[in-house]
Amino acid sequence: MKKYKILLLFVLAAGIGSVANAKGLSGVVLDKRSGIYWQDNMGSKKSSEDWDDAVVYCDKLELAGMEHWRLPTFKELFSIVDLKRINPAINPVFDFVEEGTYWTSTTFVPNVSRAWTIDFRTGKTFYSYKSTDHAVRCVKDVSQTSAKGNK
């Protein structure tokens, strides 16, 4: 348990404040510190059938001229939590938020049939069976986009 608390403190230290709407890219937020784009459109409220469905959804997502998005890691998703806020506990730059639990790509190591999730009502973290449905918010590495925005 101590290991998870240390991870949580590390993620909090990474800071919030580095995210902003990506200029000229509709439905996308740019996190300058981590170098990733965040999906921020109606699809950000999509609920998946299960974890595998969430992974496939992100891979097939086409947004702002970019393809092959991915499910964020625990660290990435937690970086947009704003613990000073509640309902939703998310950085206010995001317009589209399902006030519920979102998937991460991070498997819960003690039990690989589960993955980490974050509840954006409160900012609390959980691990959930991968057969459960949760909301999905995809990310795309800025370095993986070409000059035209596709890769």
Helices and strands as residue ranges (DSSP letters): H 2-13, E 19-21, E 28-31, E 36-39, G 42-45, H 51-60, H 74-78, E 101-107, E 114-119, E 125-129, E 139-141, G 142-144
